[in-house]
Structure formats: C-alpha cells, structure tokens
Amino acid sequence: MLNSEGLKTNKGNVYSPSTVRGILTNEVYTGILIWNKYDKKTREKKYNDKKDWVKIDNRIPKIIDKKDFVTVQKLLRKGRK
C-alpha cells in the first residue's frame, strides 16, 4: 500500500517487507524515546542490558498506537512457531 501510494522511505527508497517489519517491531514508533540502548563505545551496535535502557513515553510523535503495536508483536511471535 505504501509503495502504491508513491510513499518513500527517508532515504527515498521503496518500502520492502523488511523495512515495514522493522517499523512494526520498533517500539520507538509508538512515541517512546529510548536512551542508552546501544554501547556507544564500540564501533558496532552492541545492545546494553534492557534494564539499563531509559524509556521516555510520549516524547516523540507516534505513528503506531500502543495497543496495535502489542497486537502486532503477538501476531509476529505466533507466526514464528
């Protein structure tokens, strides 16, 4: 639907299934700002422990409702089995 409406990603690309999946599995799109998710000292993205993450709700504009986000996560987990 995104591609048929002519929408592009921030980089000007078409939406691929993996791009859409990345959006649907990223909590940031529900309006939560997450700090301290990655270890900035390493050159590669290494996650810090989730207990060390700092989450601030309603800090950025959301494009996915939180209830819908939870539903999608359940459907995706169900599909893996």
C-alpha positions as CSV (number, residue, x, y, z in Angstrom):
1,M,0.0,0.0,0.0
2,L,2.8,2.4,0.9
3,N,4.5,1.8,-2.5
4,S,1.3,2.0,-4.5
5,E,0.6,5.4,-2.9
6,G,4.1,6.6,-4.0
7,L,5.4,7.0,-0.5
8,K,9.2,6.6,0.0
9,T,11.5,5.9,3.0
10,N,13.6,8.8,4.4
11,K,16.3,7.7,2.1
12,G,14.0,7.9,-0.9
13,N,13.7,4.1,-1.4
14,V,10.6,2.0,-1.8
15,Y,9.2,0.1,1.2
16,S,10.4,-3.5,1.4
17,P,8.9,-6.2,3.6
18,S,11.9,-5.9,5.9
19,T,11.5,-2.1,6.2
20,V,7.9,-2.5,7.2
21,R,8.8,-5.3,9.6
22,G,11.4,-3.0,11.1
23,I,8.9,-0.3,11.7
24,L,6.3,-2.7,13.2
25,T,8.8,-4.2,15.6
26,N,10.4,-0.9,16.8
27,E,8.9,0.5,19.9
28,V,10.1,4.0,19.0
29,Y,7.3,4.3,16.5
30,T,4.8,4.2,19.5
31,G,6.2,7.5,20.7
32,I,8.7,6.1,23.2
33,L,12.2,7.7,23.2
34,I,14.8,5.2,24.2
35,W,18.2,6.2,25.6
36,N,21.2,4.0,26.4
37,K,20.1,1.2,24.1
38,Y,23.5,0.7,22.5
39,D,27.0,0.7,23.8
40,K,28.4,3.9,22.1
41,K,32.0,2.9,23.0
42,T,32.1,0.1,20.4
43,R,32.0,0.8,16.7
44,E,29.4,-1.9,16.1
45,K,25.9,-1.8,17.6
46,K,26.1,-3.7,20.8
47,Y,22.9,-3.7,22.9
48,N,23.2,-2.7,26.6
49,D,21.1,-4.7,29.0
50,K,17.5,-3.8,28.8
51,K,17.5,-2.9,32.5
52,D,19.8,-0.1,31.6
53,W,17.6,1.4,28.9
54,V,15.9,4.7,29.7
55,K,12.5,5.0,28.1
56,I,10.5,8.2,27.9
57,D,6.9,7.9,26.8
58,N,5.2,10.5,24.6
59,R,8.4,12.2,23.8
60,I,8.3,11.9,20.0
61,P,5.4,11.7,17.6
62,K,3.9,8.3,17.3
63,I,2.7,6.6,14.1
64,I,1.6,3.3,15.7
65,D,-0.9,3.0,18.5
66,K,0.5,1.1,21.5
67,K,-2.4,-1.4,21.5
68,D,-1.8,-2.1,17.8
69,F,1.9,-2.5,18.5
70,V,1.2,-5.1,21.2
71,T,-1.2,-6.9,18.9
72,V,1.4,-7.0,16.0
73,Q,4.1,-8.3,18.4
74,K,1.8,-11.2,19.4
75,L,1.0,-12.0,15.8
76,L,4.6,-11.9,14.8
77,R,5.6,-14.3,17.7
78,K,2.7,-16.6,16.8
79,G,3.9,-16.7,13.2
80,R,7.4,-17.8,14.2
81,K,6.1,-21.0,15.8
